[in-house]
Amino acid sequence: MSRSSSGETPVPARLAWLDLLRGIAALVVALHHATYYFTPRLRAGMVDWFDPGLYGVLVFFLVSGYIVPASLERHGRVRSFWISRLTRIYPLLTLACAAMLLPFLLGVRDLRAGLSAYEPVTAVLAHATMLQDVLGVPNVINVLWTLSYEMIFYLLVVAFFVTGIHRRSGPIAVVLVSVAVLAGGLLPMAALTRTAGVWPVVALTTLVMALAIAGAVSRHPVARTAGGIAGGVLGVVLLLTNGRVGPWEGLVILSAMFTGTALYRAEHGQISRRAAAVSAGLVLTGAIVAGVWHAEMGMSPAQADAFQVYWVGSVLLAGLTFAAGWALRHRRIPAWLTALGTISFSLYLLHPVLLMLNDQFLGTPDHDDGVRLGLFVLTLVAVSALTYRYVELPFQRLGRRLNGRPAARPAAAPVPVPSEPAP
């Protein structure tokens, strides 16, 4: 049995491998961005063949796909699922966004490029839905783009659950990656906001999403089904017609998440391991083909060559990492590694904030400085441990109380699942 960094939330050894993967993914993404500042020459030699940021978020997406639907299905209540998601994500998200905005409000730093062009209400509503990356609104923190795809995944998970097709994760993953290969390059980008404007799309999305969630948590079967379907349709429409990145890439991301779900189902006897392995192999192949094919179609030869190399390398390594973690699922994982996984959401959200503060007050070194990189990582881990202890954990307890479950206590009985990722 391993414990969290606070010593309060034991993690079953059989699930510790998920925390191991999340800790690795969070640190890799943080280092990917930190090397811009501290070791740019070292970074330049690595990204020619491997994109650490892409690798890290793909691992996160696989882990989310593995564990998030299980959270809904274990309790069997959409209301509990949304309460869990809100209390796990929004408190720290709000704190991180506020920290990023504070220098702007004090007049010492500008907003991220492009964000100042939007009305505050538009920007706030877009970020409140977590769908800002598919609503034409720049992310207030660069890493928040992944949360938009997490939210689309949540909406689809609920839609499939209320319609009773949630156990077809393997075929769903294969269909998504097939569409990515065959039609991903033909679908429009930012079509809705170009046609109707950003504010109308943001306002309508906020309304539809609120009604969809309200319906999905209703006790009335018709309202529950209609709300779930409405949320799923909203997510698909935004993904296919209004993304910042190419639709093929968004489809690959979702196919990876549903592949994680299929592997969970195989592990727990809901589908055969052969079926899960076949769907995982098809998704991996399709993801590589989609990246290579659409790079050829939409980039210059030089750009396509560079993209293809690090896309293939990152996708393959993410898949191998998840497979290695799964192979270690019955092994004892060192407590410090599972502790990093427990604070991984803080690591992920707060590292851009610390990099912004470093740039503001200390400046960027004019040469590779491994010592400053190491000090940054130590500071990030310490701050993340504090925010987990004093921000994440109290609201997770609140979520458990709202869902009628007892809050975790020191030396308590094992919690059924580790802290679920939101990358």
C-alpha positions in Angstrom: 0.0 0.0 0.0 1.4 3.4 -1.0 0.4 6.8 0.5 -0.1 10.3 -0.9 2.2 13.1 -0.2 0.0 14.3 2.7 -0.1 10.8 4.2 -3.9 10.9 4.2 -5.1 9.0 1.1 -3.7 5.5 0.8 -3.6 4.2 -2.8 -4.1 0.5 -3.4 -1.0 -1.2 -4.7 -2.9 -2.6 -7.6 -3.6 1.0 -8.8 -0.3 2.6 -7.8 0.9 2.2 -11.4 -1.6 4.8 -12.5 0.0 7.3 -10.1 3.4 6.3 -11.4 2.4 7.2 -14.9 0.7 10.4 -13.9 3.8 11.5 -12.0 6.0 10.8 -15.0 3.7 12.6 -17.4 3.4 15.7 -15.3 7.1 16.0 -14.7 7.9 15.5 -18.4 5.4 18.2 -19.5 6.8 20.6 -16.8 10.4 19.9 -18.0 9.3 20.4 -21.6 8.2 23.9 -20.8 11.0 24.6 -18.3 13.7 23.8 -20.8 12.6 26.8 -22.9 13.8 29.0 -20.1 16.7 27.1 -18.5 18.3 24.7 -21.0 17.3 25.8 -24.5 20.3 24.2 -26.2 19.6 20.8 -24.6 16.0 21.1 -25.6 16.8 21.9 -29.2 18.7 18.7 -29.7 15.8 16.6 -28.3 12.7 18.0 -30.0 14.0 17.0 -33.5 12.8 13.5 -32.8 10.7 13.6 -29.7 8.1 16.1 -28.3 8.0 15.7 -24.5 4.9 17.8 -24.2 2.9 15.6 -26.6 4.2 12.5 -25.1 3.3 13.6 -21.6 -0.3 14.6 -22.4 -0.9 11.4 -24.4 0.1 9.4 -21.3 -2.3 11.6 -19.3 -5.1 11.0 -21.8 -4.6 7.2 -21.7 -4.7 7.2 -17.9 -7.8 9.4 -17.8 -9.5 7.0 -20.3 -8.6 4.1 -18.1 -9.9 5.4 -14.8 -12.5 8.2 -15.4 -15.4 6.1 -16.9 -14.8 3.6 -14.0 -15.6 6.4 -11.6 -19.0 6.9 -13.2 -19.8 3.2 -13.6 -18.7 2.3 -10.1 -21.3 4.6 -8.5 -23.8 4.4 -11.4 -25.0 8.0 -10.8 -24.3 10.8 -13.2 -24.8 13.3 -10.4 -22.0 11.8 -8.4 -19.7 11.8 -11.4 -20.2 15.5 -12.1 -19.7 16.4 -8.4 -16.5 14.4 -8.4 -15.2 16.1 -11.6 -16.1 19.6 -10.4 -14.6 19.3 -6.9 -11.4 17.7 -8.3 -10.8 20.1 -11.1 -12.2 23.6 -10.5 -10.7 24.7 -7.2 -7.1 24.3 -8.3 -8.0 25.5 -11.8 -9.5 28.7 -10.4 -6.5 29.3 -8.2 -4.0 28.7 -11.1 -6.0 31.1 -13.4 -6.2 33.7 -10.7 -2.4 33.5 -10.1 -1.8 33.9 -13.8 -4.1 36.9 -14.1 -2.8 38.7 -11.0 0.3 40.3 -12.6 -2.0 41.6 -15.4 -4.5 43.0 -12.9 -1.6 44.7 -11.1 -0.3 46.2 -14.4 3.1 44.4 -14.4 2.5 41.9 -17.2 0.3 41.5 -20.3 -2.1 38.7 -20.8 -1.2 35.8 -23.0 -1.2 36.6 -26.7 -4.6 37.3 -28.1 -6.6 36.9 -24.9 -6.9 40.7 -24.3 -8.9 41.0 -27.5 -11.9 39.2 -25.8 -14.5 40.6 -23.5 -13.9 39.4 -19.9 -17.4 37.8 -19.7 -16.6 35.8 -22.9 -13.2 34.7 -21.6 -14.6 33.7 -18.2 -17.5 31.7 -19.5 -15.3 29.9 -22.0 -12.9 28.9 -19.3 -15.7 28.0 -16.9 -16.9 25.4 -19.4 -13.3 24.2 -19.8 -14.0 24.2 -23.5 -12.2 27.4 -24.4 -9.8 25.6 -26.8 -12.7 24.6 -29.0 -14.5 27.9 -28.5 -12.0 30.2 -30.2 -10.8 31.7 -26.9 -7.0 31.6 -26.1 -6.1 29.7 -23.0 -5.2 31.9 -20.0 -2.6 29.2 -19.2 -1.0 27.4 -22.1 -1.6 23.9 -20.7 -5.3 24.4 -20.3 -6.0 23.2 -23.9 -5.9 19.6 -22.7 -8.8 20.2 -20.3 -11.0 21.1 -23.2 -10.5 17.5 -24.6 -11.0 16.1 -21.1 -14.3 17.9 -20.9 -15.4 16.6 -24.3 -14.5 13.1 -23.1 -16.5 13.5 -19.9 -19.6 14.7 -22.0 -19.2 11.6 -24.3 -18.7 9.2 -21.4 -21.9 10.4 -19.8 -23.7 10.3 -23.2 -22.7 6.7 -23.8 -23.5 5.7 -20.2 -27.1 7.1 -20.2 -27.7 5.4 -23.6 -26.3 2.1 -22.5 -23.5 1.7 -25.0 -20.7 2.6 -22.7 -19.1 -0.8 -22.8 -18.3 -0.6 -26.5 -15.2 1.4 -25.8 -13.0 -0.5 -28.2 -15.2 0.0 -31.3 -15.8 3.6 -30.3 -12.0 4.2 -30.2 -11.5 2.5 -33.6 -14.3 4.6 -35.2 -12.8 7.8 -33.8 -9.3 7.1 -35.1 -10.8 5.9 -38.5 -12.6 9.2 -38.9 -9.3 11.0 -38.0 -7.5 9.2 -40.8 -10.2 9.3 -43.5 -11.9 12.7 -42.9 -9.9 14.5 -40.2 -8.1 16.7 -42.8 -11.4 17.6 -44.6 -13.2 18.9 -41.5 -13.1 22.7 -40.8 -11.3 24.5 -38.0 -12.9 27.3 -36.1 -15.9 27.3 -38.5 -18.5 28.2 -35.9 -16.8 31.2 -34.5 -15.8 32.4 -37.9 -19.4 32.3 -39.0 -21.4 33.3 -35.9 -18.7 35.1 -33.8 -17.0 34.0 -30.6 -19.5 35.5 -28.1 -22.6 33.8 -29.6 -20.9 30.4 -29.7 -19.6 30.8 -26.2 -23.0 31.9 -24.8 -24.9 29.1 -26.6 -22.3 26.5 -25.5 -22.6 27.6 -21.9 -26.4 27.4 -22.0 -26.5 24.0 -23.8 -23.9 22.5 -21.5 -25.7 23.7 -18.4 -29.0 22.3 -19.6 -27.3 19.1 -20.7 -25.7 18.5 -17.3 -28.8 19.4 -15.4 -30.8 17.0 -17.5 -28.2 14.2 -17.2 -28.3 14.4 -13.4 -32.1 14.4 -13.3 -33.9 11.4 -11.8 -36.3 11.5 -14.7 -35.2 8.9 -17.2 -36.2 10.9 -20.3 -34.5 14.0 -19.0 -31.4 12.1 -18.0 -31.1 10.5 -21.5 -31.8 13.7 -23.3 -29.3 15.6 -21.2 -26.6 13.1 -21.7 -27.1 12.9 -25.5 -27.2 16.7 -25.7 -23.9 17.0 -23.9 -22.3 14.4 -26.2 -23.6 16.1 -29.3 -22.3 19.4 -28.1 -18.8 18.0 -27.6 -18.7 16.2 -30.9 -19.9 19.3 -32.9 -17.3 21.6 -31.2 -14.5 19.0 -31.7 -15.3 18.5 -35.4 -16.0 22.0 -36.5 -14.4 24.5 -34.1 -11.1 23.3 -32.7 -7.9 25.3 -32.6 -6.0 22.2 -33.7 -6.9 20.1 -36.7 -9.9 17.9 -36.1 -7.9 14.8 -36.9 -5.7 15.5 -33.8 -8.7 16.0 -31.5 -10.1 12.7 -32.8 -6.8 10.9 -32.1 -6.8 12.3 -28.6 -10.3 11.0 -27.9 -9.5 7.6 -29.5 -6.6 7.3 -27.2 -8.8 8.0 -24.2 -11.4 5.4 -25.2 -8.5 3.0 -25.8 -7.6 3.4 -22.1 -11.2 2.7 -21.2 -11.2 -0.5 -23.4 -8.0 -1.7 -21.6 -9.7 -1.1 -18.2 -12.7 -3.2 -19.4 -10.4 -6.0 -20.5 -8.6 -5.9 -17.1 -11.9 -6.3 -15.3 -13.4 -9.0 -17.5 -16.0 -6.8 -19.2 -14.5 -7.5 -22.7 -12.0 -10.0 -23.9 -8.3 -9.1 -23.7 -8.0 -10.0 -27.4 -10.7 -7.5 -28.4 -8.9 -4.8 -26.3 -5.5 -5.6 -27.8 -6.9 -5.5 -31.3 -8.6 -2.1 -30.8 -5.5 -0.7 -29.1 -3.3 -1.9 -32.0 -5.7 -0.3 -34.6 -5.8 3.0 -32.6 -2.0 3.1 -32.4 -1.6 2.4 -36.1 -4.4 4.8 -37.0 -2.9 7.6 -34.8 0.5 7.2 -36.5 -1.1 7.1 -40.0 -3.2 10.2 -39.2 -0.3 12.2 -38.1 1.9 11.2 -41.1 -0.9 11.6 -43.6 -2.2 14.9 -42.5 1.2 16.4 -42.1 1.9 15.6 -45.8 -1.4 17.2 -46.8 -1.1 20.4 -44.8 2.5 21.3 -44.3 5.6 22.1 -46.3 7.9 19.2 -47.0 10.4 20.4 -44.3 7.7 21.0 -41.7 6.1 17.7 -42.5 9.3 15.7 -42.1 10.0 17.3 -38.7 6.4 16.8 -37.5 6.2 13.2 -38.7 9.4 12.3 -36.8 8.4 13.6 -33.4 4.7 12.7 -33.8 5.6 9.0 -34.5 8.2 9.0 -31.8 6.0 10.6 -29.2 2.9 8.4 -29.9 5.0 5.2 -29.8 6.7 6.1 -26.6 3.4 7.1 -24.9 1.9 3.7 -25.9 5.0 1.8 -24.7 5.0 3.8 -21.4 1.4 2.9 -20.7 2.0 -0.7 -21.6 5.0 -0.8 -19.3 2.9 0.7 -16.5 0.2 -1.8 -17.0 2.8 -4.6 -16.9 4.0 -3.3 -13.5 0.5 -3.1 -12.1 1.1 -6.0 -9.7 4.5 -4.7 -8.6 5.3 -2.6 -5.6 5.8 1.1 -6.7 8.1 3.3 -4.5 6.0 5.7 -2.4 7.8 8.8 -3.7 6.7 8.0 -7.2 3.1 7.5 -6.3 3.3 10.7 -4.3 4.3 12.5 -7.5 1.3 11.0 -9.2 -1.0 12.2 -6.4 0.2 15.8 -6.9 0.4 15.5 -10.6 -2.5 17.9 -11.3 -0.8 20.6 -9.3 2.5 19.9 -11.1 0.7 20.2 -14.4 -1.3 23.4 -13.7 1.2 25.3 -11.6 4.4 24.9 -13.5 3.5 27.6 -16.1 2.6 30.0 -13.2 6.0 29.4 -11.6 7.7 29.9 -15.0 5.9 33.2 -15.5 7.0 34.3 -12.0 10.6 33.3 -12.8 10.5 35.2 -16.0 9.1 38.3 -14.3 11.4 38.5 -11.3 14.6 36.5 -12.2 14.8 36.6 -16.0 15.9 34.0 -18.4 19.6 32.8 -18.3 21.6 33.5 -21.5 23.1 29.9 -21.3 22.0 26.4 -20.3 21.6 26.4 -16.5 21.0 23.0 -15.1 21.2 24.2 -11.5 18.3 26.7 -12.0 16.3 23.9 -13.8 16.8 21.6 -10.8 15.8 24.4 -8.3 12.7 25.0 -10.4 11.7 21.4 -10.2 12.2 21.2 -6.4 10.2 24.4 -5.9 7.5 23.1 -8.2 7.2 19.8 -6.2 7.1 21.7 -2.9 4.4 24.2 -4.0 2.4 21.4 -5.6 2.5 19.4 -2.4 1.1 22.4 -0.6 -1.7 23.1 -3.1 -2.6 19.4 -3.0 -2.8 19.4 0.8 -4.6 22.7 1.2 -6.6 23.1 -2.0 -7.2 19.8 -3.8 -7.6 17.5 -0.9 -10.2 19.5 1.1 -12.4 19.8 -2.0 -12.0 16.1 -2.8 -13.3 15.5 0.7 -16.2 17.9 0.1 -17.0 15.9 -3.1 -17.1 12.7 -1.2 -19.4 14.2 1.4 -21.7 15.6 -1.2 -21.8 12.1 -2.8 -22.6 10.5 0.5 -19.2 8.9 1.0 -17.0 9.5 4.1 -14.0 11.7 3.7 -10.6 10.0 3.8 -8.8 10.1 7.2 -5.3 9.3 8.3 -4.7 5.5 8.2 -8.2 5.0 6.8 -9.2 2.0 4.7 -8.0 2.1 1.1 -9.9 4.4 -1.3 -11.2 2.5 -4.3 -9.4 4.6 -6.9 -6.4 7.0 -6.8 -6.9 10.7 -7.4 -8.2 10.8 -11.0 -6.3 12.8 -13.5 -7.4 15.9 -15.3 -4.2 15.8 -17.1 
